[in-house]
Amino acid sequence: MDTLTQPAIAFDNSYARLPARFYARVDPDPAPAPRLIAWNAALASELDLPDLAEATIAAVFSGAALPPGAEPLAMAYAGHQFGGFVPQLGDGRAHLLGEVIARDGQRMDIQLKGSGRTPFSRGGDGRAWIGPVLREYVVSEAMAALGVPTTRALAAVETGAPVWREQGQLPGAVITRVAQSHLRVGTFQFFAARRDTEALQALCDYAITRHFPQASGPADLLRHAVAAQADLVAHWMSFGFIHGVMNTDNCHIGGLTIDYGPCAFMDAYHPDTVFSSIDSHGRYAYANQPQLAVWNLAQLATCLLPLMQDDQEAAIAEATEIVHGFAPLYEAAHRSRFAAKLGLAEARAGDDALAQTLLDRMATLGADFTRTFQGLRHGTAKAEFREPEAFTAWETDWLARLEAEGSTPADAQARMARANPAVIPRNHRVEQAIEAALQGDYAPFQRLNRVLATPFADPAPEDAALQDAPLPTERVRATFCGT
């Protein structure tokens, strides 16, 4: 593989300084004919990356050439996948190039995904085709614009090499994602399964340094992770987002949304909504996400027990209490976010019931999640219901609640404008962008990224159709992992 003399990216690779059993050092597979699809110049500036020529961007962020200071590696981790434990997973198609210090002082990973085989590939080709690359780019950047903690998309590059999947031959691509780290619950499980207490302690110390420097030890790390996950999942729920594959290897220790595979935003609301093609039993349905977060955190707690106290019974009691703290934290975050979606100045007793009644009627009558809440702001929500009188009856109680706290319509509208997006990355629009890209047309992909960068603003007239719910013939009923 070629090594570039430029660009001078200021790598400082702390993970590569951890013991060798934390990863496998492996170079990306060189892309034979890289071509740039998208470059997130604003994010590159935040990362304090140098100005790069387009050809250099394509080469570096496809794996065709390594910049000086990069130390490519595949991270080791384990994980529960749909409840079944796999003691070794790891980055099977991703390469951590290294870390940089952003302009705000935050240490950030730069990772290629879809960049070839590693020792953790388990028979896979380590590649990605263009569909999941564009999906992750669009959805992760939309999540960032919505204010949800997430990995970010820095670049998308065609590799020039075909990828074979069930659909046949497809164009290969690599996405570069950026994150405060790629530490997962599964990273801790990897060493816990091997009873490697020394590595667990090193990982715990490292996670505290990267994410929660105020934490005083393993119990405090767990406490902070619980709080971060509670806030994250409440944030997801407020936008109708379904991760789709909340395995422990996809549960980020710092509370980031990570690994956008069969993820989706709901159109018509129903708590049992599932999109993931591999979630045949609905384990990761929309309404199940809070309880699955608790389940994942319990696995983290189990890993940390050997580090917490010498008295294991006392350690179990302490860890159990911390994990049980998820419920009140989540409920408070959920209540606060839905109060804002209803335009309320603050959450009060009874507001949960007010929000739930609306959601129940939405589920019964097939109302669109995003359009209903956006419609509250504009006075058009009733049109989302097959039986408008069901909304009208609820609206009377809602308006009385606003009046009781002294909120004017203008006050409520301002709060709703900050909590209810006008546009989301709807599944059918993402699929349309992917289909167009397969024909060499990236205009729909670029349009989505442009409009979703300001999701709370009403789009320009020429982009207003991106607010529309799908027609029956446009509905996407299943989403797929990128492997």
C-alpha positions in Angstrom: 0.0 0.0 0.0 1.2 3.5 -0.8 2.0 5.9 2.0 1.4 9.5 1.2 3.8 12.3 2.2 0.7 14.4 2.4 -1.7 15.2 4.0 -0.2 16.0 7.4 -3.0 14.7 9.6 -2.0 15.2 13.2 -2.7 11.6 14.4 -2.3 10.8 18.1 -3.3 7.2 18.4 -4.1 6.3 22.0 -5.9 3.1 21.3 -2.9 1.7 19.4 -0.9 2.2 22.6 -3.0 -0.2 24.5 -1.9 -3.8 24.8 -1.8 -5.8 21.6 -4.6 -8.1 22.6 -7.0 -5.1 22.3 -6.8 -5.2 18.5 -5.2 -6.6 15.3 -2.9 -4.4 13.3 -4.0 -4.7 9.7 -4.0 -2.4 6.7 -7.2 -1.7 4.7 -7.5 -3.5 1.3 -6.4 -0.9 -1.3 -9.3 0.4 -3.4 -8.3 0.0 -7.0 -10.1 3.1 -8.4 -11.4 5.3 -5.6 -13.8 8.1 -6.6 -15.2 10.6 -4.1 -18.9 10.6 -3.5 -19.2 13.0 -0.5 -16.9 14.9 1.7 -18.1 16.5 4.9 -16.0 19.7 4.8 -17.7 21.2 7.9 -16.8 18.2 10.0 -13.3 18.1 8.5 -12.8 21.7 9.7 -14.0 20.7 13.2 -11.4 18.0 13.2 -8.8 20.5 12.1 -7.9 18.4 9.1 -5.7 20.1 6.4 -7.1 21.1 3.1 -7.0 18.1 0.8 -7.3 17.7 -2.9 -10.2 15.6 -4.0 -8.0 12.8 -5.3 -6.2 12.7 -2.0 -9.4 12.5 -0.1 -10.6 9.6 -2.3 -7.3 7.7 -1.8 -6.9 8.2 1.9 -10.6 7.6 2.9 -11.0 4.5 0.7 -7.9 2.7 2.0 -6.0 3.1 -1.2 -3.2 5.1 0.5 -2.2 5.6 4.1 -1.4 9.1 5.5 1.7 9.5 7.7 0.9 8.7 11.3 -2.0 6.4 10.6 -1.8 3.1 12.5 -4.6 1.0 11.0 -6.1 -1.6 13.3 -9.3 -3.7 13.8 -10.7 -3.5 17.3 -11.5 -6.7 19.2 -14.9 -7.1 20.9 -17.5 -9.7 21.7 -21.3 -9.3 22.0 -24.7 -10.6 22.6 -26.4 -10.8 19.2 -30.2 -11.2 19.6 -29.6 -12.5 23.1 -27.0 -15.1 22.1 -23.4 -14.5 23.2 -20.6 -14.6 20.7 -17.2 -14.4 22.5 -15.3 -13.0 19.5 -16.7 -10.5 17.0 -14.5 -7.5 16.3 -14.2 -5.2 13.4 -14.7 -7.5 10.5 -14.9 -4.8 7.8 -13.6 -1.7 9.6 -10.2 -0.2 10.1 -9.4 2.5 12.7 -6.9 4.7 11.0 -6.2 6.7 14.1 -7.2 9.5 16.3 -7.1 13.3 16.0 -7.7 16.1 18.5 -10.5 18.3 17.2 -10.6 22.1 17.5 -12.7 21.8 20.6 -10.1 19.6 22.3 -12.1 16.4 21.9 -10.2 13.2 20.9 -11.9 11.7 17.9 -11.5 8.3 16.1 -11.3 8.2 12.3 -12.5 4.8 11.0 -12.9 3.3 7.6 -15.9 1.0 7.2 -16.2 -1.4 4.3 -12.4 -1.3 3.8 -11.6 -5.0 3.6 -10.9 -8.2 5.5 -9.5 -8.3 9.0 -8.7 -11.2 11.4 -12.3 -10.7 12.7 -14.1 -11.0 9.3 -15.4 -14.6 10.1 -15.4 -15.5 6.4 -16.8 -12.3 5.1 -15.3 -10.2 2.4 -14.9 -7.1 4.6 -16.5 -4.9 1.9 -19.6 -2.7 1.8 -21.7 -1.9 -1.2 -22.9 1.6 -1.9 -26.3 1.2 -0.4 -25.4 0.8 3.3 -22.7 3.4 2.9 -25.1 6.1 1.7 -27.7 5.0 4.3 -25.2 5.5 7.1 -24.0 8.8 5.7 -27.5 10.2 5.4 -28.9 8.9 8.7 -25.9 9.6 10.9 -25.6 13.2 9.7 -29.4 13.7 10.0 -29.1 12.4 13.6 -26.3 14.8 14.3 -28.4 17.7 12.9 -31.3 16.6 15.2 -29.0 16.9 18.2 -28.8 13.1 18.9 -25.4 11.8 20.1 -24.0 9.8 17.2 -21.1 8.8 15.1 -20.5 11.2 12.2 -19.9 10.7 8.5 -16.7 12.3 7.1 -16.5 10.8 3.6 -18.1 8.3 1.2 -15.9 6.9 -1.6 -16.6 4.5 -4.4 -13.8 1.9 -4.4 -14.0 0.9 -8.1 -14.2 -2.8 -7.0 -17.5 -4.8 -7.3 -19.1 -6.4 -4.3 -21.2 -9.6 -4.5 -24.4 -9.9 -2.5 -27.7 -11.7 -2.9 -28.8 -9.0 -5.4 -25.8 -9.8 -7.6 -22.8 -7.5 -8.4 -22.9 -4.1 -6.8 -20.5 -1.2 -6.7 -18.3 -1.2 -3.6 -17.8 1.8 -1.3 -16.2 2.9 1.9 -17.6 5.2 4.5 -15.4 7.1 6.9 -17.0 7.6 10.3 -15.8 9.8 13.2 -16.6 9.2 16.8 -15.5 10.1 20.3 -14.5 6.4 20.5 -15.7 3.1 19.2 -15.9 1.5 22.7 -18.8 -0.8 23.1 -20.3 -3.0 25.9 -19.0 -5.8 23.7 -15.4 -4.5 24.1 -15.7 -5.1 27.9 -17.4 -8.5 27.2 -14.4 -9.6 25.1 -12.1 -9.4 28.1 -14.6 -10.5 30.7 -15.3 -13.7 28.7 -11.5 -14.4 28.9 -11.4 -13.5 32.6 -8.7 -11.0 31.7 -9.0 -8.7 34.7 -5.8 -6.8 33.8 -7.2 -5.9 30.4 -10.6 -5.0 31.9 -9.0 -2.6 34.3 -7.0 -1.0 31.4 -10.1 -0.7 29.3 -12.1 0.7 32.2 -9.4 3.4 32.8 -9.3 4.1 29.1 -13.1 4.5 28.8 -13.1 6.8 31.8 -10.4 9.0 30.3 -12.1 9.1 26.9 -15.7 9.6 28.0 -16.2 10.3 31.7 -13.1 11.9 33.2 -15.1 12.9 36.3 -15.8 9.2 37.0 -14.0 7.8 40.0 -13.8 4.1 39.1 -15.7 1.2 37.6 -19.0 1.7 39.5 -19.0 5.4 38.5 -18.2 4.4 34.9 -21.3 2.2 35.0 -23.4 5.0 36.5 -22.4 7.4 33.8 -23.0 4.9 31.1 -26.5 4.2 32.4 -27.3 7.9 32.4 -25.9 8.4 28.9 -27.9 5.5 27.5 -31.1 6.7 29.2 -30.8 10.1 27.6 -29.9 8.6 24.2 -32.8 6.2 24.0 -35.3 8.8 25.1 -33.9 11.0 22.3 -34.4 8.2 19.8 -38.0 7.7 21.0 -38.8 11.3 20.6 -38.0 11.2 16.9 -39.5 7.8 16.1 -36.1 6.3 15.5 -35.6 2.5 15.5 -32.0 1.3 15.7 -32.9 -2.2 14.6 -30.0 -4.2 16.0 -29.4 -3.2 19.6 -26.9 -6.0 20.3 -24.3 -5.3 23.0 -21.6 -4.9 20.3 -23.7 -2.0 19.0 -24.2 -0.4 22.4 -21.7 2.5 22.8 -20.2 3.0 26.2 -20.4 6.8 25.9 -24.0 6.9 24.8 -23.5 7.4 21.0 -25.7 6.0 18.3 -23.4 3.6 16.5 -23.6 1.0 13.7 -26.4 2.2 11.4 -27.4 -1.1 9.8 -31.2 -1.8 9.5 -32.1 1.4 11.2 -35.2 3.4 10.3 -37.5 6.3 11.3 -41.1 5.4 11.6 -43.7 6.7 9.2 -47.1 5.7 10.6 -46.8 5.3 14.4 -47.1 2.0 16.1 -45.1 0.9 19.2 -44.5 -2.6 17.8 -42.9 -1.3 14.6 -40.0 -3.3 13.3 -38.0 -2.8 10.1 -34.9 -4.9 10.5 -35.1 -7.9 8.2 -33.2 -10.1 10.7 -35.4 -9.2 13.7 -38.0 -11.8 13.0 -39.4 -11.8 16.6 -39.5 -8.1 17.1 -36.8 -8.1 19.9 -35.7 -4.6 18.9 -39.1 -3.1 18.1 -39.5 0.7 18.7 -41.2 0.2 22.1 -38.7 -2.4 23.3 -35.7 -0.1 23.0 -35.6 1.1 26.6 -35.8 -2.3 28.1 -33.1 -3.6 25.7 -30.9 -0.7 26.8 -31.3 -1.9 30.4 -30.5 -5.5 29.3 -27.3 -4.3 27.6 -26.3 -2.3 30.6 -26.7 -5.3 32.8 -24.2 -7.1 30.6 -21.8 -4.2 31.1 -22.4 -4.3 34.9 -21.5 -8.1 34.9 -18.2 -7.3 33.1 -17.3 -4.7 35.7 -18.1 -6.7 38.8 -14.5 -8.0 39.2 -13.2 -4.4 39.3 -15.8 -2.9 41.7 -15.4 -4.5 45.1 -13.5 -7.5 46.6 -16.8 -8.5 48.2 -18.7 -9.8 45.1 -22.1 -9.9 46.8 -21.6 -6.2 47.7 -20.5 -5.5 44.1 -23.6 -7.2 42.7 -25.8 -5.2 45.0 -24.1 -2.0 44.0 -24.2 -2.8 40.2 -27.9 -3.8 40.4 -28.8 -0.6 42.1 -27.0 1.4 39.4 -28.6 -0.4 36.5 -32.0 -0.1 38.1 -31.4 3.7 38.1 -32.0 3.6 34.3 -35.8 3.6 34.6 -36.2 6.9 36.5 -33.6 8.6 34.4 -35.2 7.4 31.2 -38.7 8.3 32.3 -37.6 11.8 33.2 -35.8 12.3 29.9 -38.7 10.9 27.9 -41.2 13.0 29.8 -39.1 16.2 29.2 -38.7 15.5 25.5 -42.4 14.7 24.9 -43.4 17.8 26.9 -41.3 19.8 24.5 -42.9 18.1 21.5 -46.3 19.1 22.9 -45.1 22.7 23.4 -45.2 22.6 27.2 -43.0 24.8 29.2 -42.3 22.0 31.7 -43.4 18.5 32.4 -46.1 18.1 35.1 -48.0 15.2 36.6 -50.5 13.9 34.0 -48.4 14.9 31.0 -47.3 11.3 30.4 -50.9 10.3 30.1 -51.6 13.3 27.8 -48.8 12.2 25.5 -49.6 8.5 25.7 -53.3 9.2 24.7 -52.1 11.0 21.6 -49.7 8.2 20.7 -52.4 5.5 21.3 -54.8 7.3 18.9 -52.0 7.7 16.4 -51.3 4.0 16.6 -55.0 3.1 16.2 -55.6 5.4 13.3 -52.4 5.2 11.4 -51.2 8.7 11.9 -47.7 9.6 10.8 -45.3 10.2 13.7 -43.3 13.1 12.4 -46.2 14.8 10.5 -48.5 14.6 13.5 -46.1 16.4 15.9 -45.1 18.9 13.2 -48.8 19.4 12.6 -49.3 20.4 16.2 -47.2 23.5 15.5 -48.9 24.4 12.3 -52.4 23.4 13.2 -52.6 20.6 10.7 -52.3 17.6 12.9 -55.9 16.6 12.5 -55.4 15.8 8.8 -53.1 12.9 9.8 -55.9 10.9 11.4 -58.3 8.7 9.5 -60.9 9.8 12.0 -60.2 13.5 12.7 -62.7 13.6 15.6 -60.3 11.4 17.6 -57.7 14.1 17.4 -60.1 16.9 18.1 -61.2 15.3 21.4 -57.5 15.0 22.5 -56.8 18.5 21.3 -59.3 19.9 23.7 -57.4 18.5 26.7 -54.0 19.6 25.2 -55.2 23.2 24.7 -56.5 23.2 28.3 -53.1 22.0 29.5 -51.3 24.8 27.7 -53.8 27.4 29.1 -53.3 26.0 32.6 -49.6 26.8 32.5 -50.1 30.2 30.9 -48.5 29.3 27.6 -49.5 31.4 24.6 -49.8 29.7 21.2 -46.7 31.5 20.2 -44.8 30.2 23.2 -45.9 26.7 22.5 -45.1 26.9 18.8 -41.6 28.1 19.5 -40.9 25.2 21.8 -42.4 22.7 19.3 -40.3 24.2 16.5 -37.2 23.1 18.5 -38.5 19.6 19.3 -40.4 18.5 16.2 -38.5 18.2 13.0 -40.1 19.2 9.7 -38.0 16.6 7.8 -36.5 13.2 8.7 -34.6 10.7 6.5 -37.6 8.8 5.5 -37.0 5.2 4.4 -38.4 5.5 0.9 -36.4 8.7 0.2 -33.2 7.0 1.3 -34.0 4.0 -0.9 -34.8 6.2 -3.8 -31.4 7.9 -3.3 -29.6 4.5 -3.3 -31.4 3.4 -6.4 -30.5 6.6 -8.2 -26.8 6.2 -7.1 -26.8 2.7 -8.6 -27.5 4.4 -11.9 -24.7 7.0 -11.3 -27.0 9.8 -10.1 -26.1 11.2 -6.7 -28.4 14.2 -6.9 -31.1 12.7 -4.7 -28.5 11.7 -2.1 -27.0 15.2 -2.1 -30.4 16.8 -1.9 -31.3 14.7 1.2 -28.1 15.7 2.9 -28.7 19.4 2.2 -32.3 19.5 3.5 -31.6 17.2 6.5 -28.8 19.5 7.6 -31.5 21.9 9.0 -34.3 19.4 10.0 -36.3 21.8 12.2 -36.7 24.4 9.4 -39.6 24.1 6.9 -37.9 23.2 3.6 -38.0 25.4 0.6 -41.0 24.8 -1.8 -38.9 22.8 -4.2 -38.0 20.4 -1.3 -41.3 20.3 0.4 -42.1 16.8 -0.9 -39.4 15.4 1.4 -41.9 16.0 4.3 -44.4 13.7 2.7 -45.3 10.3 4.1 -44.8 7.5 1.6 -47.5 6.4 -0.7 -48.7 2.8 -0.2 -46.5 1.8 -3.2 -43.5 3.6 -1.7 -43.5 2.1 1.8 -40.3 0.4 2.9 -41.3 -2.6 5.1 -37.8 -4.1 5.7 -34.4 -2.7 6.1 -31.1 -4.7 5.9 -27.7 -4.9 7.5 -24.8 -3.7 5.4 -23.0 -7.0 5.4 
